[in-house]
Amino acid sequence: MTQSTLSTAPATASAIELEDRWGAHNYHPLPVVLTRGEGVYLWDEQGRRYLDMMSAYSAVSFGHSRPELVEALTQQAQRLAITSRAYHTDRLGPFLEKLCRLTGLARALPMNTGAEAVETAIKAARKWGYRVKGVPQGQAQIIVAAGNFAGRTTTIVGFSSEAQYRDGFGPFAPGFVEVPYGDVAALERAITPHTAAFLVEPIQGEAGIVVPPAGYLRAVRELCTRHRVLLICDEVQTGLGRTGRVLACEHEGVLPDAVTLGKALGGGLLPVSAFVAREDVMSVFGPGDHGSTFGGNPLAAAVGLAALELLEREGLSEQAERQGRYLRERLLALQHPAVREVRGKGLLVGVEIDPRFASARAVCEALMAEGVLSKDTHHTVVRLAPPLVITGAQIDSAVAALGRALRSVEPDSRLAA
Ligand SMILES: *Cc1c(COP(=O)(O)O)cnc(C)c1O
């Protein structure tokens, strides 16, 4: 046994054992203990390097420990980090202005996590329904799409179509109506005079990188405008360059009435989220109506602004578009019989694995052994969503690793039959 095995292998076991012993078992992580990250790479306790094809569900779109963002963070942390919104700061205004200019919307309300941004959207939509649209008090309805994922609060899981996310957590808040995703006619049938908003992801991330039919969002926009229903796009995962546009709804030339942003907005360093909306939507909030102790703090604002500037300066949306096309091309070129479908936009890519061949989890474990980190979603989908700064050569090595991983999990004989 070598010196390094002696000194490091037990540490991994104990790190996992500690989590297992003292933590809630609400996750099922891959058996790797990460200690360091830089760019598209992560390192474990043994110093083994992995290519990160997950980027923390888009939170690390700019890469790990991006120097400009770490610089913004440390400079601001040494100057002023947290004040609460009881006071103004010199950092918040520039961040909000940038958010509005980048999205084409009028005002922004900063929060911390994606779920909080969605909760903010729900509150805004309801109040807009009563104040502006004239929905009778207590009757406002929000339409959501089947397969949605918008976070884990009790209200949000209440409108999830995922049985496990709801199981045991009721009673749930009323006021939500579900329609099939990608179905414009179903949406039209569900709209009533009490409908305040339609809350929808331009591409469903957690559902397995589900891309709606072309023209869906444009038709939804037209429908919402006609019926005076707010179109709120949940871009917590798809936003900020991920799909090849700043907002994924730009693929169809759609400007929503409001968007929720999160994940990448924190530059891979902090939880930063925002609800950004049209003037008449945001103006329903007055002092005291809504808030968050940490939302919009100077540290978050400084990092968020630096992240948005980086997105623009480096043309990361264009890069995601280009590299995403290359990634999908290379994946299809594998021509592996277990790969049923490769879908997505930009660098948000799902690889559908034939379950007769292997589970997506087994493929992710084999990928890990090949030095690539990914995560299965919905048992059959391997998610490939690397930092937007990934190079072509790194994509080549990720795809080659996937080829080897697929070969290692199951002999091809099963499918040949
Ligand atoms: C991740 C996600 C959220 C929730 O974000 P959290 O930061 O985990 O609360 C909301 N909407 C979408 C589309 C997401 O992907």
PDBQT file of the ligand as one rigid body, heavy atoms in Angstrom, charges set to zero:
ROOT
HETATM    1  C1  LIG A 501     -33.096  25.341  -9.026  1.00  0.00    +0.000 C 
HETATM    2  C2  LIG A 501     -34.344  25.964  -9.483  1.00  0.00    +0.000 A 
HETATM    3  C3  LIG A 501     -35.151  26.717  -8.607  1.00  0.00    +0.000 A 
HETATM    4  C4  LIG A 501     -34.880  26.804  -7.124  1.00  0.00    +0.000 C 
HETATM    5  O1  LIG A 501     -33.667  27.359  -6.798  1.00  0.00    +0.000 OA
HETATM    6  P1  LIG A 501     -33.038  27.144  -5.331  1.00  0.00    +0.000 P 
HETATM    7  O2  LIG A 501     -31.881  28.086  -5.308  1.00  0.00    +0.000 OA
HETATM    8  O3  LIG A 501     -32.644  25.712  -5.231  1.00  0.00    +0.000 OA
HETATM    9  O4  LIG A 501     -34.100  27.493  -4.364  1.00  0.00    +0.000 OA
HETATM   10  C5  LIG A 501     -36.249  27.355  -9.138  1.00  0.00    +0.000 A 
HETATM   11  N1  LIG A 501     -36.556  27.257 -10.446  1.00  0.00    +0.000 NA
HETATM   12  C6  LIG A 501     -35.817  26.526 -11.299  1.00  0.00    +0.000 A 
HETATM   13  C7  LIG A 501     -36.204  26.473 -12.733  1.00  0.00    +0.000 C 
HETATM   14  C8  LIG A 501     -34.705  25.839 -10.851  1.00  0.00    +0.000 A 
HETATM   15  O5  LIG A 501     -33.993  25.089 -11.692  1.00  0.00    +0.000 OA
ENDROOT
TORSDOF 0
